[in-house]
Amino acid sequence: MDELKNSLGYRYLQDTKFDRQTIRRKARLDIAPAQPYKKYVGAEKVVLPTGWDMDRGLRETLQQRRSSRRFGKSAISIKELSMLLWASQGITGRAGNFFFRNAPSAGALYPVETYLSVQNIESIDSGLFHFQPADFSLEKLGAEFVGNKVAEAALDQSFLAKAGVVFIWSAILRRNFSKYGHRGMRYILMDAGHICQNLLLAAEALGLGACPVAAFYDDDLNALLGFDGTEESVIYLAAVGTKE
Ligand SMILES: Cc1cc2nc3c(=O)[nH]c(=O)nc-3n(C[C@H](O)[C@H](O)[C@H](O)COP(=O)(O)O)c2cc1C
């Protein structure tokens, strides 16, 4: 446990936490902003073509994805939820003892776990669930509607409570740090980015709205899910719902 707590990754998570007491008082780093585009003025240019063909579905999905924070009253179907889970963390291949997933992971270690706050999914009662990729199932952790608590813990971003489902991704730090040590934190955050992007694209392809969320009170969300923040800690969220 001490080695884990001494890792840069753990200390980084601790030092960058949001909490209600200090969030308004936290001094911003005095770093001047950068220009949005870096330009090599005078460099010879290759103008790239834009009139190419790509699989139409993929092209439109990539083109049209936008964060959506307004959700409709109708429920997401269990089939749609299955597709979202498969796209983000489904097992899609095997080599020896390695089971590969839809999203890449440094060293095929898969340190990110997926939890769901189910809020408006056809034929699944509200509650907190853990996604089990090994047999593609949901493990029920609690039967209470926690959408409001998730929204409160996410800096009171109320749209989270109105989503059909909130994906809550945690990191099992040890799973990655035991191999990559201090550098592991980079890989965990990259893994989470890949997972989330797969989810966002799948949601777009299914005609659902989705929004990634990284502004949350770490300790509050960890407490809600029963994590100690050392072995396991929430790192990212995404709200998904039907469109208005
Ligand atoms: C790491 C990350 C964290 C984000 N956190 C939040 C958030 O807490 N709340 C929110 O409403 N949007 C959040 N967003 C969504 C961004 O605001 C959004 O992606 C950005 O404005 C670009 O718009 P687009 O996603 O529609 O292309 C986050 C996006 C990323 C990538």
The ligand as an SDF file (V2000), in Angstrom:
LIG
                    3D

 31 33  0  0  0  0  0  0  0  0999 V2000
  -11.5760   15.4840  -20.4090 C   0  0  0  0  0  0  0  0  0  0  0  0
  -12.8950   16.1620  -20.6560 C   0  0  0  0  0  0  0  0  0  0  0  0
  -13.6340   16.6040  -19.5740 C   0  0  0  0  0  0  0  0  0  0  0  0
  -14.8840   17.2120  -19.7710 C   0  0  0  0  0  0  0  0  0  0  0  0
  -15.6260   17.5660  -18.6890 N   0  0  0  0  0  0  0  0  0  0  0  0
  -16.8450   18.1100  -18.8810 C   0  0  0  0  0  0  0  0  0  0  0  0
  -17.6640   18.4490  -17.7580 C   0  0  0  0  0  0  0  0  0  0  0  0
  -17.3080   18.2280  -16.6000 O   0  0  0  0  0  0  0  0  0  0  0  0
  -18.8830   18.9790  -18.0160 N   0  0  0  0  0  0  0  0  0  0  0  0
  -19.3310   19.2030  -19.2880 C   0  0  0  0  0  0  0  0  0  0  0  0
  -20.4580   19.6810  -19.4480 O   0  0  0  0  0  0  0  0  0  0  0  0
  -18.5740   18.9090  -20.3730 N   0  0  0  0  0  0  0  0  0  0  0  0
  -17.3470   18.3620  -20.2020 C   0  0  0  0  0  0  0  0  0  0  0  0
  -16.5820   18.0100  -21.2910 N   0  0  0  0  0  0  0  0  0  0  0  0
  -17.0950   18.2440  -22.6550 C   0  0  0  0  0  0  0  0  0  0  0  0
  -16.3700   19.4310  -23.3260 C   0  0  0  0  0  0  0  0  0  0  0  0
  -16.8860   20.6290  -22.8050 O   0  0  0  0  0  0  0  0  0  0  0  0
  -16.5840   19.3450  -24.8430 C   0  0  0  0  0  0  0  0  0  0  0  0
  -16.0030   18.1450  -25.3220 O   0  0  0  0  0  0  0  0  0  0  0  0
  -15.9840   20.5190  -25.5830 C   0  0  0  0  0  0  0  0  0  0  0  0
  -16.6960   21.7080  -25.2940 O   0  0  0  0  0  0  0  0  0  0  0  0
  -15.9740   20.3040  -27.0930 C   0  0  0  0  0  0  0  0  0  0  0  0
  -17.2890   20.1470  -27.5650 O   0  0  0  0  0  0  0  0  0  0  0  0
  -17.7920   18.8080  -28.2970 P   0  0  0  0  0  0  0  0  0  0  0  0
  -17.5460   17.6390  -27.3730 O   0  0  0  0  0  0  0  0  0  0  0  0
  -19.2660   19.0210  -28.5270 O   0  0  0  0  0  0  0  0  0  0  0  0
  -17.0330   18.6290  -29.5640 O   0  0  0  0  0  0  0  0  0  0  0  0
  -15.3500   17.4050  -21.0990 C   0  0  0  0  0  0  0  0  0  0  0  0
  -14.5930   16.9380  -22.1810 C   0  0  0  0  0  0  0  0  0  0  0  0
  -13.4030   16.3130  -21.9650 C   0  0  0  0  0  0  0  0  0  0  0  0
  -12.6260   15.7770  -23.1460 C   0  0  0  0  0  0  0  0  0  0  0  0
  1  2  1  0
  2  3  1  0
  2 30  2  0
  3  4  2  0
  4  5  1  0
  4 28  1  0
  5  6  2  0
  6  7  1  0
  6 13  1  0
  7  8  2  0
  7  9  1  0
  9 10  1  0
 10 11  2  0
 10 12  1  0
 12 13  2  0
 13 14  1  0
 14 15  1  0
 14 28  1  0
 15 16  1  0
 16 17  1  0
 16 18  1  0
 18 19  1  0
 18 20  1  0
 20 21  1  0
 20 22  1  0
 22 23  1  0
 23 24  1  0
 24 25  2  0
 24 26  1  0
 24 27  1  0
 28 29  2  0
 29 30  1  0
 30 31  1  0
M  END
$$$$
